[in-house]
Amino acid sequence: MTDTLINRRDLDFLLYDVMDTASLSERDRFSEHSRETFDAVIETADRMAREKFAPHNSEADKQEPRFVNGQVEMLPEVKEAFKAYAEAGFIAGRFDYELGGMQLPESVIAACNGFFTAANPGTAGYPFLTTAAADLIKVFGSDEQKAKYLPPMLDGRYTGTMALTEPHAGSSLSDIRTSASPTDDGHYLIKGAKIYISGGEQSISDNIVHLVLARIKGAPPGVKGISLFIVPKFLTDDRGGVTGRNGVALAGLIHKLGYRGTTSTALSFGDDAPCHGYLVGEPHQGLKYMFQMMNEARLGVGFGAAVIGYRGYLHSLEYAKERLQGRKPSESDPTKPPVPIIEHADVRRMLLAQKAYVEGGLALCLYGARLVDDQNSHPDATIREEAGKLLDLLTPIMKAWPSEYGTRANDLAIQVYGGAGYTREYPVEQCWRDNRLNPIHEGTNGIQALDLLGRKVWQDRSHGLQLLMQRMQVDLEAATTSRCQQWALSLSETLQRAVKVTQDLGAALQKESPDRVLANASCYLHLFGHICVAWMWLRQANQAEILLADAGYAEAERNFLEGKLQAARYFFHWELPTVAQDIVLLQNRDDTCLEMRAEWF
Ligand SMILES: Cc1cc2nc3c(=O)[nH]c(=O)nc-3n(C[C@H](O)[C@H](O)[C@H](O)COP(=O)(O)OP(=O)(O)OC[C@H]3O[C@@H](n4cnc5c(N)ncnc54)[C@H](O)[C@@H]3O)c2cc1C
């Protein structure tokens, strides 16, 4: 079983050759960094992920956390790995030096986190949630809240959660019912129930900081009446000393298909004891604040899905080189030795599809991380603004595409293993089960599709879409070899058709019921997802051609670059053409699904 989590040459290629991540060190914010410090931190992540996270991945899957005598029992290795991650400074990796952080670019910290997820997505969930919760408190919390919660969260004594979902309100957060009643001393009493809260109870940290969405009594209905509260598991004084247990309690652990190492909890607030909550920012702005965490989490979900897909791909690649079975169709002599299954074209198809999905998905996610860096630290204000608009437009795609296709890659990895893939003796079925969460949480992919077609594309008079087309144009024009130019042409033609369909859908939205126009939103998400990933493959192919022109490379490097070009070819020949179907359905505003009636099923 391979212990490679992400191919380091591939990551270097994406980070440095394609995305030019080393140049970030020229920015003020990252001036104390260099390619060497980026590489050193990535090396640490790779090693720590292999040594501390990977070894208990399968065991944590088999031994789900259990609720025993009021405590959550879990493997001790989870806590050890969490502690090692925190002590190495990764929770605070992207935070300012003044906060004890490493002030690393998002591109680098995302790459580091890729190793942890590839090694063990269940254990990685705890620190990732903690970073995201701390980030939200840093941006929207009061000075007092920051002083109280950030230091222990960033050094790993406290963990964080995001508590949005309620039993009756998942996709539709506007319907949440958890309430907040003001008290005389300025804080609130929280009452209600939340479900599926990841890391909502565990045995790895001294305290848990829940970020809870609730309605202040008398608030307006819908999303405009939702506020955000800090609800700690233990109440503390200003010096961090515990003053009592808060009234947030574990109502039960939820048992799941995958991601079993991360506890999934049902939480009750204020049932058995008063539950104290502390308002973050202004009343009724909670969903807006929470969107910062959700957007970050959505990019993280896409990234995680790509690397779990990647892990399955590497396992199946290794297996396909070792497993001997059958002979080529051209070999008629049954006494000849069997060949490794990688020699069969159909197995290569499954491996190439995985490679195209996971390396394309990873490129897309690293591009998203780069947009975060440009939005936060580019010296040119226009580029900062443009990066923000692109990020806004692309977030649903960066969440949904890798989660759809990373899982599909894991499905193909199982198929490459044959019967062995279906057993629990081999690792690929766990990859698939873990990855299967990603199209569901952080807003289902159906909700991402509605967000893209119902909102994001039209925002700011479609400026984001125009920016995206300009960025693509640069890479279309950069294609110089005949094969890259051919792929650039097919991307350009598909893009033009997508733009035309977008204009038609925009016009239809003015005249027709949105129910009909948005009925096929998932086709639109697929169309744009494939276009974006094709663009990522063109960027990789353009770069591979430049590097291949240098005849001085050793054979291994030439093989790597030829592999990139073949995977690009696969995407352009086998994948991009599949959007023709989406375009037809969207163009006709096909109403087959819309017109189907519940009673006809
Ligand atoms: C393992 C796990 C971990 C999670 N972690 C957290 C967490 O830490 N914090 C948290 O707050 N939540 C968490 N969640 C909850 C998760 O975000 C929700 O499950 C998700 O948002 C979907 O909500 P739901 O399950 O209620 O499904 P529903 O909203 O009931 O959706 C069911 C189906 O209907 C579709 N649908 C719903 N509404 C529409 C619509 N308007 N138009 C078209 N289709 C629609 C959906 O796409 C989906 O296919 C987690 C869930 C899981 C499974």
PDBQT file of the ligand as one rigid body, heavy atoms in Angstrom, charges set to zero:
ROOT
HETATM    1  C1  LIG A 701     -21.201  14.233   8.291  1.00  0.00    +0.000 C 
HETATM    2  C2  LIG A 701     -21.867  15.570   8.299  1.00  0.00    +0.000 A 
HETATM    3  C3  LIG A 701     -21.229  16.636   8.899  1.00  0.00    +0.000 A 
HETATM    4  C4  LIG A 701     -21.865  17.876   8.981  1.00  0.00    +0.000 A 
HETATM    5  N1  LIG A 701     -21.272  18.894   9.679  1.00  0.00    +0.000 NA
HETATM    6  C5  LIG A 701     -21.993  20.000   9.943  1.00  0.00    +0.000 A 
HETATM    7  C6  LIG A 701     -21.493  20.995  10.831  1.00  0.00    +0.000 A 
HETATM    8  O1  LIG A 701     -20.381  20.890  11.348  1.00  0.00    +0.000 OA
HETATM    9  N2  LIG A 701     -22.274  22.069  11.104  1.00  0.00    +0.000 N 
HETATM   10  C7  LIG A 701     -23.499  22.227  10.551  1.00  0.00    +0.000 A 
HETATM   11  O2  LIG A 701     -24.156  23.217  10.849  1.00  0.00    +0.000 OA
HETATM   12  N3  LIG A 701     -24.003  21.301   9.693  1.00  0.00    +0.000 NA
HETATM   13  C8  LIG A 701     -23.288  20.193   9.386  1.00  0.00    +0.000 A 
HETATM   14  N4  LIG A 701     -23.784  19.239   8.544  1.00  0.00    +0.000 N 
HETATM   15  C9  LIG A 701     -25.096  19.440   7.952  1.00  0.00    +0.000 C 
HETATM   16  C10 LIG A 701     -25.032  19.655   6.452  1.00  0.00    +0.000 C 
HETATM   17  O3  LIG A 701     -24.535  20.931   6.154  1.00  0.00    +0.000 OA
HETATM   18  C11 LIG A 701     -26.445  19.410   5.918  1.00  0.00    +0.000 C 
HETATM   19  O4  LIG A 701     -26.641  18.009   5.967  1.00  0.00    +0.000 OA
HETATM   20  C12 LIG A 701     -26.638  19.915   4.513  1.00  0.00    +0.000 C 
HETATM   21  O5  LIG A 701     -26.598  21.311   4.473  1.00  0.00    +0.000 OA
HETATM   22  C13 LIG A 701     -27.985  19.451   3.917  1.00  0.00    +0.000 C 
HETATM   23  O6  LIG A 701     -29.030  19.658   4.805  1.00  0.00    +0.000 OA
HETATM   24  P1  LIG A 701     -30.025  18.450   5.158  1.00  0.00    +0.000 P 
HETATM   25  O7  LIG A 701     -29.199  17.301   5.562  1.00  0.00    +0.000 OA
HETATM   26  O8  LIG A 701     -31.039  18.952   6.091  1.00  0.00    +0.000 OA
HETATM   27  O9  LIG A 701     -30.696  18.068   3.782  1.00  0.00    +0.000 OA
HETATM   28  P2  LIG A 701     -31.986  18.776   3.150  1.00  0.00    +0.000 P 
HETATM   29  O10 LIG A 701     -31.841  20.259   3.242  1.00  0.00    +0.000 OA
HETATM   30  O11 LIG A 701     -33.204  18.155   3.703  1.00  0.00    +0.000 OA
HETATM   31  O12 LIG A 701     -31.828  18.378   1.622  1.00  0.00    +0.000 OA
HETATM   32  C14 LIG A 701     -32.202  17.085   1.127  1.00  0.00    +0.000 C 
HETATM   33  C15 LIG A 701     -32.110  17.108  -0.397  1.00  0.00    +0.000 C 
HETATM   34  O13 LIG A 701     -32.999  18.099  -0.911  1.00  0.00    +0.000 OA
HETATM   35  C16 LIG A 701     -32.291  19.015  -1.731  1.00  0.00    +0.000 C 
HETATM   36  N5  LIG A 701     -32.839  20.349  -1.538  1.00  0.00    +0.000 N 
HETATM   37  C17 LIG A 701     -33.122  20.965  -0.366  1.00  0.00    +0.000 A 
HETATM   38  N6  LIG A 701     -33.589  22.188  -0.589  1.00  0.00    +0.000 NA
HETATM   39  C18 LIG A 701     -33.606  22.383  -1.911  1.00  0.00    +0.000 A 
HETATM   40  C19 LIG A 701     -33.969  23.467  -2.760  1.00  0.00    +0.000 A 
HETATM   41  N7  LIG A 701     -34.397  24.628  -2.283  1.00  0.00    +0.000 N 
HETATM   42  N8  LIG A 701     -33.854  23.302  -4.102  1.00  0.00    +0.000 NA
HETATM   43  C20 LIG A 701     -33.381  22.151  -4.605  1.00  0.00    +0.000 A 
HETATM   44  N9  LIG A 701     -33.019  21.092  -3.856  1.00  0.00    +0.000 NA
HETATM   45  C21 LIG A 701     -33.116  21.211  -2.528  1.00  0.00    +0.000 A 
HETATM   46  C22 LIG A 701     -30.844  18.931  -1.272  1.00  0.00    +0.000 C 
HETATM   47  O14 LIG A 701     -29.941  19.328  -2.300  1.00  0.00    +0.000 OA
HETATM   48  C23 LIG A 701     -30.721  17.455  -0.900  1.00  0.00    +0.000 C 
HETATM   49  O15 LIG A 701     -30.444  16.707  -2.040  1.00  0.00    +0.000 OA
HETATM   50  C24 LIG A 701     -23.132  18.034   8.389  1.00  0.00    +0.000 A 
HETATM   51  C25 LIG A 701     -23.740  16.955   7.743  1.00  0.00    +0.000 A 
HETATM   52  C26 LIG A 701     -23.127  15.737   7.709  1.00  0.00    +0.000 A 
HETATM   53  C27 LIG A 701     -23.824  14.589   7.022  1.00  0.00    +0.000 C 
ENDROOT
TORSDOF 0
